[in-house]
Amino acid sequence: MPLAVLSAEQTAPFFVEAAEWIASAAGVARRTVPGGHMGFLDHPRELAKEIDAMF
């Protein structure tokens, strides 16, 4: 099953650290996507491209 750990460019540093930990534990790389906490609202196309790239 594909797995991606995403965090946005404007994500608070402690969430980036948590995302890094999760990605490391899962054996995948964390990806950075445009926008902030609700990237699906402010950068929906870019987020959709990142999700689509998993498949």
CHARMM internal coordinates of N, CA and C (Angstrom, degrees):
IC EDIT
DIST 1 N 1 CA 1.4249
DIST 1 CA 1 C 1.5258
ANGL 1 N 1 CA 1 C 108.04
DIST 1 C 2 N 1.3341
ANGL 1 CA 1 C 2 N 117.25
DIHE 1 N 1 CA 1 C 2 N 129.50
DIST 2 N 2 CA 1.4665
ANGL 1 C 2 N 2 CA 119.68
DIHE 1 CA 1 C 2 N 2 CA 178.10
DIST 2 CA 2 C 1.5281
ANGL 2 N 2 CA 2 C 111.33
DIHE 1 C 2 N 2 CA 2 C -63.66
DIST 2 C 3 N 1.3083
ANGL 2 CA 2 C 3 N 114.77
DIHE 2 N 2 CA 2 C 3 N 143.57
DIST 3 N 3 CA 1.4559
ANGL 2 C 3 N 3 CA 119.81
DIHE 2 CA 2 C 3 N 3 CA 177.50
DIST 3 CA 3 C 1.5126
ANGL 3 N 3 CA 3 C 108.25
DIHE 2 C 3 N 3 CA 3 C -138.24
DIST 3 C 4 N 1.3181
ANGL 3 CA 3 C 4 N 116.01
DIHE 3 N 3 CA 3 C 4 N 132.54
DIST 4 N 4 CA 1.4595
ANGL 3 C 4 N 4 CA 120.87
DIHE 3 CA 3 C 4 N 4 CA 174.27
DIST 4 CA 4 C 1.5164
ANGL 4 N 4 CA 4 C 108.05
DIHE 3 C 4 N 4 CA 4 C -133.56
DIST 4 C 5 N 1.3043
ANGL 4 CA 4 C 5 N 115.18
DIHE 4 N 4 CA 4 C 5 N 139.71
DIST 5 N 5 CA 1.4640
ANGL 4 C 5 N 5 CA 120.94
DIHE 4 CA 4 C 5 N 5 CA 174.40
DIST 5 CA 5 C 1.5183
ANGL 5 N 5 CA 5 C 105.17
DIHE 4 C 5 N 5 CA 5 C -110.86
DIST 5 C 6 N 1.3258
ANGL 5 CA 5 C 6 N 115.76
DIHE 5 N 5 CA 5 C 6 N 116.49
DIST 6 N 6 CA 1.4544
ANGL 5 C 6 N 6 CA 121.86
DIHE 5 CA 5 C 6 N 6 CA -176.54
DIST 6 CA 6 C 1.5182
ANGL 6 N 6 CA 6 C 110.40
DIHE 5 C 6 N 6 CA 6 C -112.26
DIST 6 C 7 N 1.3127
ANGL 6 CA 6 C 7 N 115.39
DIHE 6 N 6 CA 6 C 7 N 143.98
DIST 7 N 7 CA 1.4601
ANGL 6 C 7 N 7 CA 120.91
DIHE 6 CA 6 C 7 N 7 CA 167.72
DIST 7 CA 7 C 1.5209
ANGL 7 N 7 CA 7 C 106.63
DIHE 6 C 7 N 7 CA 7 C -140.82
DIST 7 C 8 N 1.3059
ANGL 7 CA 7 C 8 N 116.00
DIHE 7 N 7 CA 7 C 8 N 148.82
DIST 8 N 8 CA 1.4594
ANGL 7 C 8 N 8 CA 120.54
DIHE 7 CA 7 C 8 N 8 CA -175.96
DIST 8 CA 8 C 1.5215
ANGL 8 N 8 CA 8 C 111.42
DIHE 7 C 8 N 8 CA 8 C -87.18
DIST 8 C 9 N 1.3236
ANGL 8 CA 8 C 9 N 115.14
DIHE 8 N 8 CA 8 C 9 N 162.11
DIST 9 N 9 CA 1.4608
ANGL 8 C 9 N 9 CA 121.06
DIHE 8 CA 8 C 9 N 9 CA 179.66
DIST 9 CA 9 C 1.5320
ANGL 9 N 9 CA 9 C 111.66
DIHE 8 C 9 N 9 CA 9 C -57.87
DIST 9 C 10 N 1.3204
ANGL 9 CA 9 C 10 N 117.25
DIHE 9 N 9 CA 9 C 10 N -32.87
DIST 10 N 10 CA 1.4557
ANGL 9 C 10 N 10 CA 121.46
DIHE 9 CA 9 C 10 N 10 CA -176.79
DIST 10 CA 10 C 1.5299
ANGL 10 N 10 CA 10 C 112.97
DIHE 9 C 10 N 10 CA 10 C -101.26
DIST 10 C 11 N 1.3205
ANGL 10 CA 10 C 11 N 116.31
DIHE 10 N 10 CA 10 C 11 N 17.51
DIST 11 N 11 CA 1.4665
ANGL 10 C 11 N 11 CA 120.69
DIHE 10 CA 10 C 11 N 11 CA 178.88
DIST 11 CA 11 C 1.5264
ANGL 11 N 11 CA 11 C 110.03
DIHE 10 C 11 N 11 CA 11 C -67.28
DIST 11 C 12 N 1.3173
ANGL 11 CA 11 C 12 N 115.83
DIHE 11 N 11 CA 11 C 12 N 139.65
DIST 12 N 12 CA 1.4659
ANGL 11 C 12 N 12 CA 120.52
DIHE 11 CA 11 C 12 N 12 CA 177.26
DIST 12 CA 12 C 1.5347
ANGL 12 N 12 CA 12 C 109.46
DIHE 11 C 12 N 12 CA 12 C -59.11
DIST 12 C 13 N 1.3270
ANGL 12 CA 12 C 13 N 117.06
DIHE 12 N 12 CA 12 C 13 N 141.55
DIST 13 N 13 CA 1.4674
ANGL 12 C 13 N 13 CA 120.92
DIHE 12 CA 12 C 13 N 13 CA -175.70
DIST 13 CA 13 C 1.5300
ANGL 13 N 13 CA 13 C 114.76
DIHE 12 C 13 N 13 CA 13 C -53.50
DIST 13 C 14 N 1.3278
ANGL 13 CA 13 C 14 N 118.61
DIHE 13 N 13 CA 13 C 14 N -36.89
DIST 14 N 14 CA 1.4665
ANGL 13 C 14 N 14 CA 118.22
DIHE 13 CA 13 C 14 N 14 CA -178.83
DIST 14 CA 14 C 1.5240
ANGL 14 N 14 CA 14 C 111.71
DIHE 13 C 14 N 14 CA 14 C -69.89
DIST 14 C 15 N 1.3409
ANGL 14 CA 14 C 15 N 118.16
DIHE 14 N 14 CA 14 C 15 N -26.57
DIST 15 N 15 CA 1.4693
ANGL 14 C 15 N 15 CA 120.00
DIHE 14 CA 14 C 15 N 15 CA 174.80
DIST 15 CA 15 C 1.5300
ANGL 15 N 15 CA 15 C 110.42
DIHE 14 C 15 N 15 CA 15 C -74.75
DIST 15 C 16 N 1.3243
ANGL 15 CA 15 C 16 N 117.10
DIHE 15 N 15 CA 15 C 16 N -35.49
DIST 16 N 16 CA 1.4674
ANGL 15 C 16 N 16 CA 120.39
DIHE 15 CA 15 C 16 N 16 CA 176.04
DIST 16 CA 16 C 1.5235
ANGL 16 N 16 CA 16 C 109.28
DIHE 15 C 16 N 16 CA 16 C -62.86
DIST 16 C 17 N 1.3153
ANGL 16 CA 16 C 17 N 116.49
DIHE 16 N 16 CA 16 C 17 N -42.92
DIST 17 N 17 CA 1.4640
ANGL 16 C 17 N 17 CA 120.50
DIHE 16 CA 16 C 17 N 17 CA 178.42
DIST 17 CA 17 C 1.5286
ANGL 17 N 17 CA 17 C 110.59
DIHE 16 C 17 N 17 CA 17 C -61.12
DIST 17 C 18 N 1.3212
ANGL 17 CA 17 C 18 N 117.22
DIHE 17 N 17 CA 17 C 18 N -42.65
DIST 18 N 18 CA 1.4660
ANGL 17 C 18 N 18 CA 120.81
DIHE 17 CA 17 C 18 N 18 CA 178.13
DIST 18 CA 18 C 1.5280
ANGL 18 N 18 CA 18 C 110.49
DIHE 17 C 18 N 18 CA 18 C -65.03
DIST 18 C 19 N 1.3238
ANGL 18 CA 18 C 19 N 116.64
DIHE 18 N 18 CA 18 C 19 N -41.07
DIST 19 N 19 CA 1.4650
ANGL 18 C 19 N 19 CA 120.32
DIHE 18 CA 18 C 19 N 19 CA 178.80
DIST 19 CA 19 C 1.5242
ANGL 19 N 19 CA 19 C 110.91
DIHE 18 C 19 N 19 CA 19 C -63.73
DIST 19 C 20 N 1.3246
ANGL 19 CA 19 C 20 N 116.92
DIHE 19 N 19 CA 19 C 20 N -39.68
DIST 20 N 20 CA 1.4690
ANGL 19 C 20 N 20 CA 120.91
DIHE 19 CA 19 C 20 N 20 CA 176.68
DIST 20 CA 20 C 1.5267
ANGL 20 N 20 CA 20 C 111.08
DIHE 19 C 20 N 20 CA 20 C -61.69
DIST 20 C 21 N 1.3217
ANGL 20 CA 20 C 21 N 116.41
DIHE 20 N 20 CA 20 C 21 N -43.11
DIST 21 N 21 CA 1.4608
ANGL 20 C 21 N 21 CA 120.94
DIHE 20 CA 20 C 21 N 21 CA 179.59
DIST 21 CA 21 C 1.5240
ANGL 21 N 21 CA 21 C 110.54
DIHE 20 C 21 N 21 CA 21 C -62.64
DIST 21 C 22 N 1.3299
ANGL 21 CA 21 C 22 N 116.95
DIHE 21 N 21 CA 21 C 22 N -46.23
DIST 22 N 22 CA 1.4747
ANGL 21 C 22 N 22 CA 121.32
DIHE 21 CA 21 C 22 N 22 CA 179.98
DIST 22 CA 22 C 1.5243
ANGL 22 N 22 CA 22 C 109.68
DIHE 21 C 22 N 22 CA 22 C -62.31
DIST 22 C 23 N 1.3279
ANGL 22 CA 22 C 23 N 116.95
DIHE 22 N 22 CA 22 C 23 N -46.48
DIST 23 N 23 CA 1.4623
ANGL 22 C 23 N 23 CA 120.45
DIHE 22 CA 22 C 23 N 23 CA -179.18
DIST 23 CA 23 C 1.5229
ANGL 23 N 23 CA 23 C 110.97
DIHE 22 C 23 N 23 CA 23 C -61.18
DIST 23 C 24 N 1.3219
ANGL 23 CA 23 C 24 N 116.30
DIHE 23 N 23 CA 23 C 24 N -43.47
DIST 24 N 24 CA 1.4602
ANGL 23 C 24 N 24 CA 120.42
DIHE 23 CA 23 C 24 N 24 CA 179.45
DIST 24 CA 24 C 1.5308
ANGL 24 N 24 CA 24 C 110.92
DIHE 23 C 24 N 24 CA 24 C -62.47
DIST 24 C 25 N 1.3136
ANGL 24 CA 24 C 25 N 116.42
DIHE 24 N 24 CA 24 C 25 N -43.95
DIST 25 N 25 CA 1.4698
ANGL 24 C 25 N 25 CA 120.43
DIHE 24 CA 24 C 25 N 25 CA -179.98
DIST 25 CA 25 C 1.5290
ANGL 25 N 25 CA 25 C 111.62
DIHE 24 C 25 N 25 CA 25 C -64.82
DIST 25 C 26 N 1.3375
ANGL 25 CA 25 C 26 N 116.03
DIHE 25 N 25 CA 25 C 26 N -30.47
DIST 26 N 26 CA 1.4671
ANGL 25 C 26 N 26 CA 120.42
DIHE 25 CA 25 C 26 N 26 CA -178.93
DIST 26 CA 26 C 1.5259
ANGL 26 N 26 CA 26 C 112.31
DIHE 25 C 26 N 26 CA 26 C -89.38
DIST 26 C 27 N 1.3374
ANGL 26 CA 26 C 27 N 116.55
DIHE 26 N 26 CA 26 C 27 N -7.81
DIST 27 N 27 CA 1.4566
ANGL 26 C 27 N 27 CA 119.63
DIHE 26 CA 26 C 27 N 27 CA 179.31
DIST 27 CA 27 C 1.5233
ANGL 27 N 27 CA 27 C 114.15
DIHE 26 C 27 N 27 CA 27 C 76.51
DIST 27 C 28 N 1.3244
ANGL 27 CA 27 C 28 N 116.67
DIHE 27 N 27 CA 27 C 28 N 28.20
DIST 28 N 28 CA 1.4596
ANGL 27 C 28 N 28 CA 121.29
DIHE 27 CA 27 C 28 N 28 CA 178.05
DIST 28 CA 28 C 1.5328
ANGL 28 N 28 CA 28 C 108.82
DIHE 27 C 28 N 28 CA 28 C -127.17
DIST 28 C 29 N 1.3121
ANGL 28 CA 28 C 29 N 115.98
DIHE 28 N 28 CA 28 C 29 N 166.95
DIST 29 N 29 CA 1.4585
ANGL 28 C 29 N 29 CA 120.78
DIHE 28 CA 28 C 29 N 29 CA 177.26
DIST 29 CA 29 C 1.5259
ANGL 29 N 29 CA 29 C 109.64
DIHE 28 C 29 N 29 CA 29 C -93.05
DIST 29 C 30 N 1.3132
ANGL 29 CA 29 C 30 N 115.53
DIHE 29 N 29 CA 29 C 30 N 143.24
DIST 30 N 30 CA 1.4679
ANGL 29 C 30 N 30 CA 120.03
DIHE 29 CA 29 C 30 N 30 CA 174.22
DIST 30 CA 30 C 1.5141
ANGL 30 N 30 CA 30 C 107.78
DIHE 29 C 30 N 30 CA 30 C -76.85
DIST 30 C 31 N 1.3138
ANGL 30 CA 30 C 31 N 115.80
DIHE 30 N 30 CA 30 C 31 N 138.64
DIST 31 N 31 CA 1.4610
ANGL 30 C 31 N 31 CA 121.37
DIHE 30 CA 30 C 31 N 31 CA 177.22
DIST 31 CA 31 C 1.5194
ANGL 31 N 31 CA 31 C 109.08
DIHE 30 C 31 N 31 CA 31 C -109.06
DIST 31 C 32 N 1.3185
ANGL 31 CA 31 C 32 N 114.95
DIHE 31 N 31 CA 31 C 32 N 144.14
DIST 32 N 32 CA 1.4585
ANGL 31 C 32 N 32 CA 120.87
DIHE 31 CA 31 C 32 N 32 CA 176.63
DIST 32 CA 32 C 1.5219
ANGL 32 N 32 CA 32 C 108.49
DIHE 31 C 32 N 32 CA 32 C -104.02
DIST 32 C 33 N 1.3224
ANGL 32 CA 32 C 33 N 115.79
DIHE 32 N 32 CA 32 C 33 N 130.25
DIST 33 N 33 CA 1.4585
ANGL 32 C 33 N 33 CA 121.96
DIHE 32 CA 32 C 33 N 33 CA 178.98
DIST 33 CA 33 C 1.5267
ANGL 33 N 33 CA 33 C 109.45
DIHE 32 C 33 N 33 CA 33 C -116.60
DIST 33 C 34 N 1.3173
ANGL 33 CA 33 C 34 N 117.67
DIHE 33 N 33 CA 33 C 34 N 158.27
DIST 34 N 34 CA 1.4616
ANGL 33 C 34 N 34 CA 120.54
DIHE 33 CA 33 C 34 N 34 CA -179.72
DIST 34 CA 34 C 1.5255
ANGL 34 N 34 CA 34 C 112.16
DIHE 33 C 34 N 34 CA 34 C -65.76
DIST 34 C 35 N 1.3175
ANGL 34 CA 34 C 35 N 114.61
DIHE 34 N 34 CA 34 C 35 N 155.35
DIST 35 N 35 CA 1.4531
ANGL 34 C 35 N 35 CA 120.32
DIHE 34 CA 34 C 35 N 35 CA 171.59
DIST 35 CA 35 C 1.5019
ANGL 35 N 35 CA 35 C 114.86
DIHE 34 C 35 N 35 CA 35 C 98.23
DIST 35 C 36 N 1.3154
ANGL 35 CA 35 C 36 N 113.04
DIHE 35 N 35 CA 35 C 36 N -159.76
DIST 36 N 36 CA 1.4462
ANGL 35 C 36 N 36 CA 121.11
DIHE 35 CA 35 C 36 N 36 CA -176.93
DIST 36 CA 36 C 1.5130
ANGL 36 N 36 CA 36 C 111.69
DIHE 35 C 36 N 36 CA 36 C -118.18
DIST 36 C 37 N 1.3202
ANGL 36 CA 36 C 37 N 115.23
DIHE 36 N 36 CA 36 C 37 N -151.90
DIST 37 N 37 CA 1.4528
ANGL 36 C 37 N 37 CA 122.18
DIHE 36 CA 36 C 37 N 37 CA -174.10
DIST 37 CA 37 C 1.5284
ANGL 37 N 37 CA 37 C 112.34
DIHE 36 C 37 N 37 CA 37 C -59.13
DIST 37 C 38 N 1.3087
ANGL 37 CA 37 C 38 N 117.12
DIHE 37 N 37 CA 37 C 38 N -34.21
DIST 38 N 38 CA 1.4698
ANGL 37 C 38 N 38 CA 120.54
DIHE 37 CA 37 C 38 N 38 CA -178.62
DIST 38 CA 38 C 1.5192
ANGL 38 N 38 CA 38 C 109.74
DIHE 37 C 38 N 38 CA 38 C -112.67
DIST 38 C 39 N 1.3198
ANGL 38 CA 38 C 39 N 115.81
DIHE 38 N 38 CA 38 C 39 N 57.90
DIST 39 N 39 CA 1.4586
ANGL 38 C 39 N 39 CA 122.08
DIHE 38 CA 38 C 39 N 39 CA -178.04
DIST 39 CA 39 C 1.5073
ANGL 39 N 39 CA 39 C 113.84
DIHE 38 C 39 N 39 CA 39 C -56.74
DIST 39 C 40 N 1.3133
ANGL 39 CA 39 C 40 N 117.05
DIHE 39 N 39 CA 39 C 40 N -27.11
DIST 40 N 40 CA 1.4599
ANGL 39 C 40 N 40 CA 119.84
DIHE 39 CA 39 C 40 N 40 CA 178.74
DIST 40 CA 40 C 1.5276
ANGL 40 N 40 CA 40 C 111.54
DIHE 39 C 40 N 40 CA 40 C -66.04
DIST 40 C 41 N 1.3383
ANGL 40 CA 40 C 41 N 117.19
DIHE 40 N 40 CA 40 C 41 N -17.39
DIST 41 N 41 CA 1.4611
ANGL 40 C 41 N 41 CA 120.97
DIHE 40 CA 40 C 41 N 41 CA 176.51
DIST 41 CA 41 C 1.5268
ANGL 41 N 41 CA 41 C 112.20
DIHE 40 C 41 N 41 CA 41 C -96.01
DIST 41 C 42 N 1.3401
ANGL 41 CA 41 C 42 N 117.57
DIHE 41 N 41 CA 41 C 42 N -42.45
DIST 42 N 42 CA 1.4584
ANGL 41 C 42 N 42 CA 118.60
DIHE 41 CA 41 C 42 N 42 CA -174.59
DIST 42 CA 42 C 1.5269
ANGL 42 N 42 CA 42 C 114.51
DIHE 41 C 42 N 42 CA 42 C -95.10
DIST 42 C 43 N 1.3144
ANGL 42 CA 42 C 43 N 118.70
DIHE 42 N 42 CA 42 C 43 N -16.61
DIST 43 N 43 CA 1.4692
ANGL 42 C 43 N 43 CA 122.64
DIHE 42 CA 42 C 43 N 43 CA 177.13
DIST 43 CA 43 C 1.5373
ANGL 43 N 43 CA 43 C 109.96
DIHE 42 C 43 N 43 CA 43 C -143.34
DIST 43 C 44 N 1.3234
ANGL 43 CA 43 C 44 N 117.93
DIHE 43 N 43 CA 43 C 44 N 56.47
DIST 44 N 44 CA 1.4746
ANGL 43 C 44 N 44 CA 119.18
DIHE 43 CA 43 C 44 N 44 CA -173.67
DIST 44 CA 44 C 1.5236
ANGL 44 N 44 CA 44 C 114.67
DIHE 43 C 44 N 44 CA 44 C -62.35
DIST 44 C 45 N 1.3199
ANGL 44 CA 44 C 45 N 118.18
DIHE 44 N 44 CA 44 C 45 N -38.10
DIST 45 N 45 CA 1.4751
ANGL 44 C 45 N 45 CA 119.57
DIHE 44 CA 44 C 45 N 45 CA -178.10
DIST 45 CA 45 C 1.5240
ANGL 45 N 45 CA 45 C 111.84
DIHE 44 C 45 N 45 CA 45 C -68.04
DIST 45 C 46 N 1.3312
ANGL 45 CA 45 C 46 N 115.60
DIHE 45 N 45 CA 45 C 46 N -43.18
DIST 46 N 46 CA 1.4570
ANGL 45 C 46 N 46 CA 119.15
DIHE 45 CA 45 C 46 N 46 CA 179.60
DIST 46 CA 46 C 1.5268
ANGL 46 N 46 CA 46 C 111.29
DIHE 45 C 46 N 46 CA 46 C -64.52
DIST 46 C 47 N 1.3314
ANGL 46 CA 46 C 47 N 116.70
DIHE 46 N 46 CA 46 C 47 N -40.71
DIST 47 N 47 CA 1.4559
ANGL 46 C 47 N 47 CA 120.77
DIHE 46 CA 46 C 47 N 47 CA 177.90
DIST 47 CA 47 C 1.5286
ANGL 47 N 47 CA 47 C 110.67
DIHE 46 C 47 N 47 CA 47 C -65.09
DIST 47 C 48 N 1.3166
ANGL 47 CA 47 C 48 N 115.64
DIHE 47 N 47 CA 47 C 48 N -41.91
DIST 48 N 48 CA 1.4717
ANGL 47 C 48 N 48 CA 119.83
DIHE 47 CA 47 C 48 N 48 CA 178.51
DIST 48 CA 48 C 1.5281
ANGL 48 N 48 CA 48 C 110.71
DIHE 47 C 48 N 48 CA 48 C -61.75
DIST 48 C 49 N 1.3253
ANGL 48 CA 48 C 49 N 117.77
DIHE 48 N 48 CA 48 C 49 N -38.05
DIST 49 N 49 CA 1.4706
ANGL 48 C 49 N 49 CA 120.44
DIHE 48 CA 48 C 49 N 49 CA 178.24
DIST 49 CA 49 C 1.5342
ANGL 49 N 49 CA 49 C 110.50
DIHE 48 C 49 N 49 CA 49 C -63.34
DIST 49 C 50 N 1.3263
ANGL 49 CA 49 C 50 N 116.84
DIHE 49 N 49 CA 49 C 50 N -41.79
DIST 50 N 50 CA 1.4824
ANGL 49 C 50 N 50 CA 120.25
DIHE 49 CA 49 C 50 N 50 CA 179.14
DIST 50 CA 50 C 1.5306
ANGL 50 N 50 CA 50 C 110.38
DIHE 49 C 50 N 50 CA 50 C -63.78
DIST 50 C 51 N 1.3162
ANGL 50 CA 50 C 51 N 116.38
DIHE 50 N 50 CA 50 C 51 N -43.52
DIST 51 N 51 CA 1.4697
ANGL 50 C 51 N 51 CA 119.78
DIHE 50 CA 50 C 51 N 51 CA -179.92
DIST 51 CA 51 C 1.5296
ANGL 51 N 51 CA 51 C 109.51
DIHE 50 C 51 N 51 CA 51 C -66.81
DIST 51 C 52 N 1.3228
ANGL 51 CA 51 C 52 N 117.36
DIHE 51 N 51 CA 51 C 52 N -43.18
DIST 52 N 52 CA 1.4490
ANGL 51 C 52 N 52 CA 121.34
DIHE 51 CA 51 C 52 N 52 CA 179.27
DIST 52 CA 52 C 1.5274
ANGL 52 N 52 CA 52 C 111.79
DIHE 51 C 52 N 52 CA 52 C -61.06
DIST 52 C 53 N 1.3290
ANGL 52 CA 52 C 53 N 116.92
DIHE 52 N 52 CA 52 C 53 N -34.78
DIST 53 N 53 CA 1.4648
ANGL 52 C 53 N 53 CA 121.10
DIHE 52 CA 52 C 53 N 53 CA -179.48
DIST 53 CA 53 C 1.5340
ANGL 53 N 53 CA 53 C 112.24
DIHE 52 C 53 N 53 CA 53 C -63.14
DIST 53 C 54 N 1.3223
ANGL 53 CA 53 C 54 N 117.02
DIHE 53 N 53 CA 53 C 54 N -21.08
DIST 54 N 54 CA 1.4730
ANGL 53 C 54 N 54 CA 119.48
DIHE 53 CA 53 C 54 N 54 CA 178.44
DIST 54 CA 54 C 1.5220
ANGL 54 N 54 CA 54 C 111.86
DIHE 53 C 54 N 54 CA 54 C -67.32
DIST 54 C 55 N 1.2987
ANGL 54 CA 54 C 55 N 116.35
DIHE 54 N 54 CA 54 C 55 N -26.24
DIST 55 N 55 CA 1.4553
ANGL 54 C 55 N 55 CA 120.79
DIHE 54 CA 54 C 55 N 55 CA -175.41
DIST 55 CA 55 C 1.4867
ANGL 55 N 55 CA 55 C 109.84
DIHE 54 C 55 N 55 CA 55 C -101.69
END
COOR INIT
IC SEED 1 N 1 CA 1 C
IC BUILD
